[in-house]
Amino acid sequence: MDKNKLKLTSSEIGTLWGEYVDGTMTDVVNRYMFSIIEDESIKAIFEDAIKTFTKQKKQIVAFIENEGFPVPIGFTESDLNKGTKRLFTDIFCLNYLHIMTLHGLLGHTTSLGVSVREDLRHFYDSCDNDAKKMYHQTIELLLEKGFFQRDPLFYPNKNPEFISSQDFTDGIFGKGRRLAATEIISISLNLKKSIMAKTLSIGFCQVAQTKEVRKFLEESQKTADEQIQSFGKIMHKDNLPSVRSWETEVTTSTDSPFSDKLMLYHIGFLFQAAQAYHGTGLASAMRTDLVTTYEGTILKNLMVTKKWFNIMVKNKWLEQPPLAPNRKEIAKEK
């Protein structure tokens, strides 16, 4: 049996479909940022990112077409308005690429985890390697330019310790306890991603063409800010620094570089992706105030996503992924 002639499973087709749609969205944004960036070192990394996705896109299309499925429309040059004024600073563009690379790493790993066919596994393995290379490049350049904020430092104890009291979970009543290093992992990641969602919402809201989209972006900005304040308050309570914000890296331009469809989809993507990180944070939380914060955040994000879905469907902007066959409808055709 030729391992590469096995038919792709529903999960494998699903990952390819998602990688294509999300990848084309990010590629359009990367191409815009490449066109406005003045710093040559940052521009070079974006050039690598664009070339990398161009290569990956061809392979994804080949996989989908060989299985007889239609290639998604995704996002194209029609979603990019060329020659518009600068909306973001160079350093924000670099941070954007860093955060989206983190999302890519998670996406490629998930896709690899459900892939069986050998050629597809090798493809996602190469995508993962490309993302890891980009991850190192963006961090090194952010560090070099003094814009990468490391997570809080802890001072080591002399010996290992065991939890000795039920108060370990108390973060609301009583004296509570300090944050654990294992809890800060998710808090820090969630803060960084909420800050990115808020900053993009601010920029997109300035340039959105329709009132409906602007209203949603205002709401998503407010939601992201509430989450930043909630997690930041928990950090400040233990005298730990919060993550730096990027709002001032958005210019005052009202000239839209993107279609409303792309901007709305992008914010929805960030809120949906955040749910995975919030779920991980909830699973690792051992303090009651953290559990409550994560639960509230997840519920709020669900409400935002529902509004997002309704607007996307109303405007016919949301592509339908491949569906399982409807056996009842097939039977009626006889």
Rosetta silent file (secondary structure, phi, psi, omega in degrees, C-alpha in Angstrom):
SEQUENCE: MDKNKLKLTSSEIGTLWGEYVDGTMTDVVNRYMFSIIEDESIKAIFEDAIKTFTKQKKQIVAFIENEGFPVPIGFTESDLNKGTKRLFTDIFCLNYLHIMTLHGLLGHTTSLGVSVREDLRHFYDSCDNDAKKMYHQTIELLLEKGFFQRDPLFYPNKNPEFISSQDFTDGIFGKGRRLAATEIISISLNLKKSIMAKTLSIGFCQVAQTKEVRKFLEESQKTADEQIQSFGKIMHKDNLPSVRSWETEVTTSTDSPFSDKLMLYHIGFLFQAAQAYHGTGLASAMRTDLVTTYEGTILKNLMVTKKWFNIMVKNKWLEQPPLAPNRKEIAKEK
SCORE:     score description
SCORE:     0.000 S_00000001
   1 L     0.000  128.658  176.520    0.000    0.000    0.000 S_00000001
   2 L   -78.360  115.569 -176.269    1.307    3.439   -0.989 S_00000001
   3 H   -60.457  -26.138 -177.194    1.112    5.521    2.194 S_00000001
   4 H   -91.475    1.882  176.807    0.678    8.703    0.156 S_00000001
   5 H  -103.990    0.551  174.240   -2.295    7.340   -1.828 S_00000001
   6 L   -63.339  140.159  176.790   -4.505    6.918    1.219 S_00000001
   7 L   -67.642  142.013  178.726   -7.552    9.181    1.024 S_00000001
   8 L   -69.601  141.574  178.930   -7.341   12.111    3.384 S_00000001
   9 L   -78.698  170.482  178.142   -9.631   11.889    6.408 S_00000001
  10 H   -59.525  -39.267  179.544  -12.201   14.516    7.372 S_00000001
  11 H   -65.540  -39.965 -179.761   -9.815   15.844   10.040 S_00000001
  12 H   -67.430  -41.157  176.179   -6.964   16.127    7.545 S_00000001
  13 H   -64.454  -40.071  179.813   -9.159   17.980    5.036 S_00000001
  14 H   -60.900  -41.755  179.972  -10.398   20.199    7.880 S_00000001
  15 H   -67.560  -40.806  179.387   -6.889   21.219    8.903 S_00000001
  16 H   -63.315  -41.712  179.048   -5.902   22.001    5.303 S_00000001
  17 H   -61.221  -47.451 -179.917   -9.051   24.091    4.844 S_00000001
  18 H   -66.125  -40.575  179.606   -8.376   26.060    8.042 S_00000001
  19 H   -62.259  -36.668 -178.965   -4.673   26.508    7.271 S_00000001
  20 H   -69.253  -50.957 -176.548   -5.567   27.946    3.861 S_00000001
  21 H   -63.737  -50.194 -178.908   -8.213   30.428    5.032 S_00000001
  22 H   -67.002  -36.318 -179.677   -6.286   31.642    8.092 S_00000001
  23 H   -67.029  -40.934  179.629   -3.006   31.654    6.180 S_00000001
  24 H   -68.029  -32.992  176.368   -4.338   33.796    3.328 S_00000001
  25 H   -62.085  -51.606 -179.048   -5.754   36.260    5.867 S_00000001
  26 H   -63.815  -35.647 -178.703   -2.405   36.669    7.607 S_00000001
  27 H   -63.727  -40.299  178.053   -0.594   36.826    4.270 S_00000001
  28 H   -61.706  -44.264  179.461   -2.674   39.824    3.135 S_00000001
  29 H   -64.638  -42.290  179.687   -1.835   41.657    6.383 S_00000001
  30 H   -61.566  -39.565 -179.582    1.855   40.725    6.047 S_00000001
  31 H   -66.625  -38.635  176.632    1.949   42.055    2.492 S_00000001
  32 H   -64.087  -47.765 -178.336    0.460   45.363    3.607 S_00000001
  33 H   -62.530  -38.407  176.972    2.914   45.660    6.490 S_00000001
  34 H   -58.860  -35.887 -176.801    5.810   44.806    4.179 S_00000001
  35 H   -73.547  -21.257 -176.651    4.758   47.705    1.935 S_00000001
  36 H  -107.096  -16.666 -176.076    4.841   50.300    4.751 S_00000001
  37 L   -67.708  134.166  179.590    7.793   49.117    6.895 S_00000001
  38 L  -101.012  -31.396 -179.894   10.862   51.379    6.711 S_00000001
  39 L   -69.752  120.201 -174.394   13.240   49.429    8.982 S_00000001
  40 H   -66.576  -33.629 -179.315   15.206   47.105    6.680 S_00000001
  41 H   -69.312  -36.890  177.293   15.816   44.423    9.324 S_00000001
  42 H   -72.744  -40.649 -179.646   12.075   44.142   10.045 S_00000001
  43 H   -59.492  -37.569 -178.375   11.234   44.303    6.355 S_00000001
  44 H   -64.601  -38.359  179.159   13.560   41.345    5.683 S_00000001
  45 H   -67.474  -39.545  177.823   11.707   39.113    8.169 S_00000001
  46 H   -66.076  -35.709  176.638    8.361   39.961    6.564 S_00000001
  47 H   -61.634  -41.715  176.865    9.812   39.130    3.165 S_00000001
  48 H   -62.657  -42.327 -178.978   10.763   35.682    4.528 S_00000001
  49 H   -62.434  -41.814 -179.794    7.256   35.231    5.975 S_00000001
  50 H   -66.179  -43.796  178.940    5.620   36.061    2.627 S_00000001
  51 H   -63.940  -40.107 -179.111    7.908   33.690    0.700 S_00000001
  52 H   -62.543  -45.629 -178.973    7.320   30.915    3.232 S_00000001
  53 H   -69.926  -34.082  177.515    3.532   31.114    2.957 S_00000001
  54 H   -57.636  -41.954  177.686    3.664   31.302   -0.844 S_00000001
  55 H   -66.003  -46.195 -178.400    5.453   27.938   -0.786 S_00000001
  56 H   -65.305  -38.497 -178.445    3.034   26.468    1.772 S_00000001
  57 H   -60.498  -42.808  179.182   -0.024   27.758   -0.088 S_00000001
  58 H   -61.238  -40.132 -179.625    0.934   25.871   -3.263 S_00000001
  59 H   -69.607  -39.717  178.344    1.297   22.648   -1.291 S_00000001
  60 H   -63.205  -45.396  179.149   -2.035   23.118    0.494 S_00000001
  61 H   -58.733  -43.444 -179.875   -3.812   23.762   -2.815 S_00000001
  62 H   -62.038  -43.229  178.462   -2.271   20.602   -4.293 S_00000001
  63 H   -59.600  -47.248 -176.119   -3.441   18.493   -1.326 S_00000001
  64 H   -66.952  -47.263 -177.563   -7.002   19.841   -1.539 S_00000001
  65 H   -65.138  -37.724 -179.656   -7.332   19.598   -5.330 S_00000001
  66 H   -64.771  -21.820  177.659   -5.914   16.061   -5.450 S_00000001
  67 L   -92.304   -2.315  177.542   -8.751   14.978   -3.131 S_00000001
  68 L    84.252   11.396  178.908  -11.363   16.576   -5.385 S_00000001
  69 L   -92.127  148.870  175.761  -12.393   19.302   -2.927 S_00000001
  70 L   -71.589  140.046  177.483  -12.837   22.940   -4.017 S_00000001
  71 L   -73.625  131.959  178.890  -10.084   25.263   -2.845 S_00000001
  72 L   -59.628  156.862  175.256  -11.477   27.870   -0.420 S_00000001
  73 L   -72.865  -44.033 -179.607  -11.612   31.483   -1.539 S_00000001
  74 L    61.646 -134.050  179.787   -9.960   32.693    1.654 S_00000001
  75 L  -127.438  140.343 -172.384   -8.503   36.165    1.287 S_00000001
  76 L  -131.270 -173.106  178.018   -7.007   37.643   -1.864 S_00000001
  77 H   -59.060  -23.994  179.919   -5.598   40.835   -3.330 S_00000001
  78 H   -68.156  -16.856  178.411   -9.186   42.144   -3.435 S_00000001
  79 H   -92.074    1.813 -179.622   -9.062   42.394    0.372 S_00000001
  80 E  -117.677  123.965  177.057   -6.009   44.669    0.236 S_00000001
  81 L   -97.647  105.305 -175.167   -6.274   48.362   -0.651 S_00000001
  82 L   -75.768  152.666  175.958   -2.877   49.346   -1.991 S_00000001
  83 L    78.086   14.749  179.982   -1.351   52.790   -1.572 S_00000001
  84 L   -83.730  164.772 -179.598   -3.147   53.623    1.668 S_00000001
  85 L   -68.887  159.083  179.894   -1.644   55.596    4.528 S_00000001
  86 L   -65.849  129.349  178.372    0.338   53.920    7.273 S_00000001
  87 L  -103.898  -26.958 -177.765   -1.897   52.482   10.009 S_00000001
  88 E  -129.979  152.568  176.339    0.763   50.815   12.204 S_00000001
  89 L   -78.610  165.030  179.414    4.349   51.568   13.215 S_00000001
  90 H   -58.050  -43.812 -174.624    7.236   49.308   12.241 S_00000001
  91 H   -69.031  -32.618  175.466    7.664   47.939   15.755 S_00000001
  92 H   -66.595  -40.904  178.600    3.995   47.018   16.023 S_00000001
  93 H   -56.833  -42.553  178.936    4.265   45.151   12.728 S_00000001
  94 H   -64.556  -42.237  178.347    7.159   43.129   14.156 S_00000001
  95 H   -66.530  -37.158  176.158    5.204   42.332   17.314 S_00000001
  96 H   -58.198  -47.594 -179.364    2.198   41.366   15.186 S_00000001
  97 H   -61.793  -37.243  179.008    4.324   38.889   13.250 S_00000001
  98 H   -64.133  -48.142 -178.357    5.641   37.467   16.532 S_00000001
  99 H   -66.585  -41.789 -179.890    2.166   36.914   18.017 S_00000001
 100 H   -68.631  -28.202  174.259    0.744   35.462   14.793 S_00000001
 101 H   -66.031  -38.026  175.255    3.745   33.123   14.624 S_00000001
 102 H   -60.056  -43.855  177.207    2.767   31.846   18.082 S_00000001
 103 H   -62.402  -40.238  179.519   -0.726   31.131   16.738 S_00000001
 104 H   -62.888  -40.687  178.724    0.838   29.403   13.733 S_00000001
 105 H   -59.579  -44.813  179.179    2.959   27.157   15.932 S_00000001
 106 H   -65.179  -42.398 -179.008   -0.123   25.979   17.812 S_00000001
 107 H   -64.093  -44.599 -179.719   -2.076   25.506   14.572 S_00000001
 108 H   -65.325  -39.220  179.194    0.647   23.478   12.831 S_00000001
 109 H   -64.664  -42.046  177.627    1.123   21.266   15.890 S_00000001
 110 H   -62.795  -43.868  179.630   -2.611   20.583   16.079 S_00000001
 111 H   -62.776  -41.882  177.983   -2.726   19.797   12.353 S_00000001
 112 H   -62.733  -38.212 -176.461    0.243   17.450   12.678 S_00000001
 113 H   -66.175  -21.619 -179.993   -1.421   15.730   15.635 S_00000001
 114 L  -108.930    4.983 -178.185   -4.458   14.669   13.561 S_00000001
 115 L   -92.637  138.127 -179.677   -2.566   13.804   10.367 S_00000001
 116 L  -113.909  -42.871 -175.536   -1.946   10.188    9.396 S_00000001
 117 L   -64.578  136.726 -170.670   -0.840   10.243    5.771 S_00000001
 118 H   -59.975  -45.464 -177.181    2.925   10.412    5.524 S_00000001
 119 H   -65.438  -33.411  178.909    3.217   13.244    2.992 S_00000001
 120 H   -72.369  -38.741  177.217    0.838   15.408    5.021 S_00000001
 121 H   -61.630  -41.725  178.697    2.746   14.704    8.237 S_00000001
 122 H   -66.647  -35.166  178.174    5.980   15.762    6.551 S_00000001
 123 H   -63.084  -49.530 -179.323    4.288   18.895    5.236 S_00000001
 124 H   -67.828  -29.732  175.616    3.102   19.992    8.682 S_00000001
 125 H   -63.928  -40.976  178.598    6.474   19.088   10.128 S_00000001
 126 H   -69.905  -36.167  176.751    8.108   21.487    7.654 S_00000001
 127 H   -62.450  -41.206  179.153    5.478   24.157    8.473 S_00000001
 128 H   -63.306  -41.423  178.584    6.318   23.750   12.147 S_00000001
 129 H   -64.825  -40.169  177.655   10.026   24.137   11.411 S_00000001
 130 H   -62.500  -41.986 -179.431    9.341   27.287    9.369 S_00000001
 131 H   -67.398  -38.938  178.335    7.280   28.732   12.246 S_00000001
 132 H   -64.919  -38.115  176.511    9.968   27.917   14.816 S_00000001
 133 H   -62.671  -44.145  179.263   12.546   29.682   12.652 S_00000001
 134 H   -65.818  -37.286  178.299   10.272   32.731   12.405 S_00000001
 135 H   -59.258  -47.622  178.810    9.653   32.612   16.175 S_00000001
 136 H   -62.857  -42.701 -178.051   13.391   32.828   16.872 S_00000001
 137 H   -62.943  -44.883 -177.784   13.862   35.623   14.326 S_00000001
 138 H   -67.913  -40.860  178.452   11.076   37.816   15.717 S_00000001
 139 H   -63.735  -46.049 -178.178   12.180   37.386   19.342 S_00000001
 140 H   -60.751  -39.401 -178.916   15.821   38.125   18.540 S_00000001
 141 H   -74.370  -37.852  175.659   14.914   41.299   16.654 S_00000001
 142 H   -62.651  -40.384  176.925   12.468   42.469   19.348 S_00000001
 143 H   -64.943  -43.988 -179.036   15.194   41.907   21.960 S_00000001
 144 H   -60.193  -37.146 -177.914   17.758   43.714   19.821 S_00000001
 145 L   -90.846   -0.722  175.725   15.473   46.742   19.498 S_00000001
 146 L    76.653   26.222 -177.853   14.537   46.689   23.185 S_00000001
 147 L  -116.550    6.926  177.063   10.828   45.999   22.664 S_00000001
 148 L   -98.056  119.335  179.645   10.497   42.437   23.943 S_00000001
 149 L   -96.490  115.826  178.341    9.193   42.318   27.492 S_00000001
 150 L   -74.876  158.966  179.175   10.166   39.156   29.295 S_00000001
 151 L   -70.284  161.979 -177.205    7.837   37.611   31.849 S_00000001
 152 L   -56.178  146.441  177.987    8.337   38.415   35.577 S_00000001
 153 L   -92.009  143.000  174.927   11.396   36.954   37.294 S_00000001
 154 L  -111.152  155.108  174.171   11.124   34.771   40.419 S_00000001
 155 L  -101.416  135.212 -173.311   13.763   34.210   43.083 S_00000001
 156 L   -71.467  145.705  170.218   14.543   30.539   43.824 S_00000001
 157 L   -80.266  160.289 -179.469   13.722   28.762   47.082 S_00000001
 158 L   -70.645  -36.197 -175.728   16.489   26.818   48.794 S_00000001
 159 L  -138.008  158.835  173.300   14.599   23.498   48.665 S_00000001
 160 L   -61.800  149.271 -179.535   11.551   21.933   46.954 S_00000001
 161 L  -130.991  155.731  176.543    8.296   22.450   48.870 S_00000001
 162 L  -111.455  150.368  175.050    4.909   20.701   49.077 S_00000001
 163 L   -66.389  129.411 -173.561    1.485   22.303   49.357 S_00000001
 164 L  -120.930    3.513 -176.743    0.552   22.093   53.015 S_00000001
 165 L  -149.267  149.352  175.400   -2.778   23.914   53.275 S_00000001
 166 H   -66.260  -18.297  179.795   -6.193   24.142   51.604 S_00000001
 167 H   -63.630  -11.123 -178.794   -5.589   27.916   51.561 S_00000001
 168 H   -58.450  -29.931 -178.708   -3.457   27.315   48.446 S_00000001
 169 H   -89.628   -4.120 -173.656   -6.603   27.659   46.341 S_00000001
 170 L   -84.498  116.156  177.185   -7.829   30.787   48.141 S_00000001
 171 L  -127.596    3.713 -178.724   -7.498   33.928   46.092 S_00000001
 172 L  -118.409  -52.538 -179.405  -10.623   35.801   47.151 S_00000001
 173 L  -100.804  156.612 -179.765  -11.219   35.296   50.879 S_00000001
 174 L    71.272 -164.533 -175.887   -8.563   35.299   53.573 S_00000001
 175 L   -79.816  -16.392  179.292   -4.975   36.237   52.908 S_00000001
 176 L    66.794 -162.543  177.652   -4.751   34.120   49.741 S_00000001
 177 L  -149.475  167.055 -179.072   -1.377   33.232   48.267 S_00000001
 178 L   -74.836  159.893  179.017    1.028   34.471   45.635 S_00000001
 179 L   -65.643  143.733  175.544    0.775   33.421   42.016 S_00000001
 180 L   -88.215  151.200  179.211    2.526   30.203   41.012 S_00000001
 181 H   -58.278  -35.487  179.778    4.981   30.189   38.106 S_00000001
 182 H   -67.548  -25.121  178.610    2.769   27.599   36.365 S_00000001
 183 H   -82.100  -31.562 -177.635   -0.170   30.032   36.505 S_00000001
 184 H   -69.240  -25.490  177.943    1.806   32.975   35.115 S_00000001
 185 H   -52.513  -54.787 -176.866    2.499   31.052   31.891 S_00000001
 186 H   -73.642  -36.950  179.018   -1.131   31.361   30.786 S_00000001
 187 H   -59.444  -46.530 -178.407   -1.740   34.781   32.342 S_00000001
 188 H   -63.954  -46.249  179.053    1.172   36.253   30.396 S_00000001
 189 H   -61.742  -42.906 -179.378    0.182   34.602   27.106 S_00000001
 190 H   -66.664  -37.143  176.434   -3.437   35.682   27.508 S_00000001
 191 H   -62.583  -46.555 -178.558   -2.408   39.250   28.289 S_00000001
 192 H   -61.209  -40.908 -177.968   -0.204   39.443   25.187 S_00000001
 193 H   -75.273  -34.079  176.151   -2.955   38.112   22.949 S_00000001
 194 H   -67.636  -37.603  178.074   -5.652   40.346   24.475 S_00000001
 195 H   -65.025  -39.618  177.040   -3.390   43.366   23.955 S_00000001
 196 H   -64.210  -43.974  179.657   -2.933   42.375   20.308 S_00000001
 197 H   -62.885  -41.249  179.760   -6.718   41.982   19.863 S_00000001
 198 H   -65.809  -44.480 -177.612   -7.364   45.367   21.472 S_00000001
 199 H   -64.297  -44.547  177.794   -4.720   47.153   19.393 S_00000001
 200 H   -64.749  -37.885  178.390   -5.961   45.685   16.120 S_00000001
 201 H   -61.719  -39.906  178.036   -9.552   46.518   17.102 S_00000001
 202 H   -62.448  -49.884 -178.805   -8.529   50.152   17.648 S_00000001
 203 H   -64.470  -46.432 -179.234   -6.787   50.370   14.281 S_00000001
 204 H   -64.682  -36.835 -179.259   -9.468   48.507   12.360 S_00000001
 205 H   -63.159  -35.056  179.924  -12.251   50.546   13.982 S_00000001
 206 H   -64.219  -30.138 -170.759  -10.644   53.766   12.693 S_00000001
 207 H  -113.702   -5.550 -178.760  -10.714   52.588    9.106 S_00000001
 208 L   -59.112  143.427 -174.588  -13.785   50.290    8.868 S_00000001
 209 L   -87.869  -30.629 -175.741  -16.206   51.328    6.146 S_00000001
 210 L  -106.907  148.603 -179.100  -19.535   50.192    7.604 S_00000001
 211 H   -62.864  -39.132 -178.457  -21.232   51.274   10.821 S_00000001
 212 H   -61.768  -43.231 -179.801  -22.070   47.670   11.760 S_00000001
 213 H   -69.815  -41.206  178.525  -18.434   46.577   11.593 S_00000001
 214 H   -60.587  -41.890 -179.936  -17.230   49.670   13.469 S_00000001
 215 H   -62.689  -43.494  178.567  -19.719   48.997   16.268 S_00000001
 216 H   -63.082  -41.811 -179.049  -18.550   45.403   16.602 S_00000001
 217 H   -65.724  -34.471  174.881  -14.900   46.496   16.655 S_00000001
 218 H   -63.896  -41.172  178.836  -15.677   49.013   19.401 S_00000001
 219 H   -67.827  -39.762  179.785  -17.267   46.214   21.434 S_00000001
 220 H   -68.067  -34.895  175.619  -14.345   43.845   20.814 S_00000001
 221 H   -62.663  -44.561  179.676  -11.937   46.578   21.888 S_00000001
 222 H   -64.128  -42.254  179.581  -13.884   47.059   25.121 S_00000001
 223 H   -63.124  -45.803  179.164  -14.016   43.309   25.762 S_00000001
 224 H   -62.079  -39.694 -179.913  -10.276   42.897   25.212 S_00000001
 225 H   -65.045  -39.853  178.227   -9.578   45.853   27.508 S_00000001
 226 H   -61.171  -38.951  179.454  -11.728   44.356   30.279 S_00000001
 227 H   -69.600  -37.977  176.968   -9.745   41.133   30.033 S_00000001
 228 H   -62.675  -44.152  179.618   -6.449   43.024   30.141 S_00000001
 229 H   -64.155  -40.630 -178.201   -7.591   44.881   33.247 S_00000001
 230 H   -64.173  -49.514 -179.604   -8.781   41.665   34.940 S_00000001
 231 H   -72.292  -35.042  178.169   -5.555   39.728   34.403 S_00000001
 232 H   -64.064  -37.996  178.976   -3.413   42.821   34.994 S_00000001
 233 H   -61.782  -39.538  178.777   -5.105   43.389   38.367 S_00000001
 234 H   -65.070  -40.750  178.022   -4.187   39.856   39.444 S_00000001
 235 H   -65.703  -45.697 -177.069   -0.549   40.463   38.453 S_00000001
 236 H   -63.692  -30.737  179.845   -0.403   43.853   40.192 S_00000001
 237 H   -60.677  -30.750  177.684   -1.795   42.344   43.385 S_00000001
 238 L  -100.278   17.705  179.140    1.436   40.331   43.666 S_00000001
 239 L    57.921   38.332  177.924    3.558   43.347   42.644 S_00000001
 240 L  -108.156  139.961 -178.480    4.340   41.773   39.287 S_00000001
 241 L   -69.484  143.355  176.096    4.666   43.877   36.129 S_00000001
 242 L   -87.276  174.080 -179.621    1.972   43.548   33.490 S_00000001
 243 L   -78.429  143.187 -179.609    2.649   43.216   29.770 S_00000001
 244 L   -66.259  150.974  179.632    3.313   46.431   27.834 S_00000001
 245 L   -95.636  164.602 -176.938    0.543   47.791   25.631 S_00000001
 246 L  -124.827   11.233 -175.355    0.784   48.647   21.928 S_00000001
 247 H   -58.696  -34.784 -177.502   -2.098   51.097   21.476 S_00000001
 248 H   -73.651   -5.469  178.574    0.233   54.038   20.817 S_00000001
 249 H   -89.344    5.701  174.503    1.708   52.159   17.849 S_00000001
 250 E   -98.202  129.455 -179.986   -1.523   52.771   15.892 S_00000001
 251 L   -77.591 -177.348  179.319   -1.460   55.969   13.803 S_00000001
 252 L   -95.832   14.846 -179.031   -4.400   58.337   13.363 S_00000001
 253 L   -63.271  142.996  173.610   -5.026   57.231    9.776 S_00000001
 254 L  -117.122   16.102 -178.032   -8.627   56.657    8.663 S_00000001
 255 L   -93.741  111.124 -171.056   -7.531   55.272    5.309 S_00000001
 256 L   -77.966  121.207  176.321   -8.472   51.566    5.232 S_00000001
 257 L   -84.135  -12.863 -173.541   -5.812   49.161    3.940 S_00000001
 258 E  -128.810  159.654  173.044   -8.131   46.142    4.250 S_00000001
 259 L   -71.388  154.177  175.570  -11.648   45.060    3.380 S_00000001
 260 H   -60.452  -34.064  178.695  -14.187   45.036    6.221 S_00000001
 261 H   -58.751  -47.970 -178.823  -14.497   41.293    5.632 S_00000001
 262 H   -65.590  -44.490 -177.082  -10.819   40.701    6.411 S_00000001
 263 H   -64.455  -41.839  179.441  -10.751   42.956    9.469 S_00000001
 264 H   -66.856  -43.424  179.061  -13.862   41.410   10.969 S_00000001
 265 H   -60.688  -41.620 -177.266  -12.640   37.880   10.268 S_00000001
 266 H   -61.045  -45.680 -179.918   -9.259   38.667   11.827 S_00000001
 267 H   -66.038  -40.362  176.348  -10.739   39.851   15.122 S_00000001
 268 H   -61.262  -40.968  177.248  -13.054   36.837   15.221 S_00000001
 269 H   -58.315  -44.479 -178.851  -10.062   34.576   14.616 S_00000001
 270 H   -65.028  -41.023  179.863   -8.209   36.123   17.573 S_00000001
 271 H   -69.044  -37.150  178.253  -11.163   35.731   19.932 S_00000001
 272 H   -70.100  -42.572  178.895  -11.721   32.123   18.879 S_00000001
 273 H   -63.693  -34.305 -179.141   -8.030   31.250   19.162 S_00000001
 274 H   -63.159  -28.302 -178.821   -7.948   32.880   22.598 S_00000001
 275 H   -60.045  -35.169  178.592  -10.506   30.375   23.868 S_00000001
 276 H   -65.696  -40.581 -179.634   -7.908   27.602   23.622 S_00000001
 277 H   -71.375  -37.539  177.299   -5.445   29.624   25.704 S_00000001
 278 H   -66.105  -38.446  177.889   -8.114   30.564   28.249 S_00000001
 279 H   -63.490  -39.955  177.464   -9.091   26.910   28.536 S_00000001
 280 H   -65.142  -40.841  178.642   -5.474   25.956   29.180 S_00000001
 281 H   -63.818  -40.948  178.721   -5.221   28.699   31.794 S_00000001
 282 H   -62.832  -40.598 -178.855   -8.392   27.502   33.498 S_00000001
 283 H   -66.436  -29.224 -177.543   -7.061   23.947   33.621 S_00000001
 284 H   -96.001   -7.077 -177.317   -3.822   25.075   35.275 S_00000001
 285 L   -74.049  132.959  178.247   -5.394   27.602   37.680 S_00000001
 286 L  -124.272   17.799  178.193   -5.310   26.608   41.356 S_00000001
 287 L  -125.310  135.319 -172.300   -6.561   29.891   42.809 S_00000001
 288 H   -60.241  -36.952 -179.744  -10.259   30.718   43.028 S_00000001
 289 H   -68.457  -32.994  176.479   -9.952   34.263   41.669 S_00000001
 290 H   -67.809  -44.194  178.810   -8.088   32.947   38.611 S_00000001
 291 H   -58.732  -46.099  179.725  -10.724   30.274   37.988 S_00000001
 292 H   -62.227  -41.356  179.878  -13.482   32.907   38.223 S_00000001
 293 H   -64.447  -45.408  179.252  -11.621   35.257   35.872 S_00000001
 294 H   -64.535  -41.937  179.332  -11.063   32.566   33.249 S_00000001
 295 H   -62.266  -43.770  178.441  -14.673   31.392   33.407 S_00000001
 296 H   -64.710  -38.854  179.941  -15.958   34.941   32.971 S_00000001
 297 H   -65.905  -43.737  179.944  -13.543   35.572   30.096 S_00000001
 298 H   -62.701  -43.721  179.013  -14.560   32.404   28.258 S_00000001
 299 H   -64.066  -42.179  179.723  -18.278   33.241   28.572 S_00000001
 300 H   -64.558  -40.694  178.729  -17.716   36.818   27.384 S_00000001
 301 H   -64.378  -34.431  176.714  -15.701   35.607   24.403 S_00000001
 302 H   -63.306  -39.556  178.484  -18.523   33.252   23.463 S_00000001
 303 H   -65.821  -42.481  178.392  -20.916   36.216   23.394 S_00000001
 304 H   -63.198  -43.990 -178.714  -18.513   38.234   21.225 S_00000001
 305 H   -63.704  -35.723  178.382  -18.036   35.290   18.867 S_00000001
 306 H   -63.771  -44.335  177.489  -21.806   34.868   18.483 S_00000001
 307 H   -62.809  -41.547  179.147  -22.188   38.510   17.399 S_00000001
 308 H   -59.866  -46.459 -179.190  -19.224   38.087   15.066 S_00000001
 309 H   -59.545  -44.443 -178.117  -20.767   34.976   13.500 S_00000001
 310 H   -62.303  -41.466  179.864  -24.095   36.725   12.878 S_00000001
 311 H   -68.578  -42.940  179.773  -22.444   39.676   11.120 S_00000001
 312 H   -60.881  -44.530 -179.116  -20.197   37.428    9.012 S_00000001
 313 H   -67.739  -43.423 -179.605  -23.147   35.268    7.897 S_00000001
 314 H   -56.527  -38.808 -177.745  -25.391   38.282    7.241 S_00000001
 315 L   -91.467    3.576 -177.977  -22.774   39.751    4.870 S_00000001
 316 L    56.495   45.118  179.627  -21.980   36.366    3.273 S_00000001
 317 L  -105.146   -7.196 -173.830  -18.357   36.663    4.395 S_00000001
 318 L  -106.216  111.189  178.898  -18.041   33.328    6.159 S_00000001
 319 L   -70.443  146.324  178.866  -17.056   30.378    3.983 S_00000001
 320 L   -90.810  125.427  176.765  -18.547   27.015    4.805 S_00000001
 321 L   -71.692  164.662  177.448  -16.011   24.263    5.536 S_00000001
 322 L   -55.380  135.896 -177.881  -16.519   20.763    4.082 S_00000001
 323 L  -109.693  155.629  173.390  -19.520   19.045    5.745 S_00000001
 324 L   -64.528  146.661 -178.710  -20.300   15.415    6.498 S_00000001
 325 L   -61.571  139.200  178.186  -22.662   13.896    3.869 S_00000001
 326 L   -88.030   97.564 -174.422  -26.360   14.357    4.580 S_00000001
 327 H   -63.472  -35.340  179.664  -27.597   10.765    4.337 S_00000001
 328 H   -64.486  -42.669  179.636  -31.274   11.741    4.576 S_00000001
 329 H   -67.740  -37.435  179.103  -30.999   14.135    1.634 S_00000001
 330 H   -64.326  -40.861 -179.745  -29.091   11.568   -0.402 S_00000001
 331 H   -64.222  -33.875 -179.791  -31.791    8.980    0.241 S_00000001
 332 H   -69.111  -22.503 -176.065  -34.497   11.433   -0.958 S_00000001
 333 L   -73.431  -13.333 -178.968  -32.764   11.835   -4.307 S_00000001
 334 L   -67.326    0.000    0.000  -33.661    8.271   -5.336 S_00000001
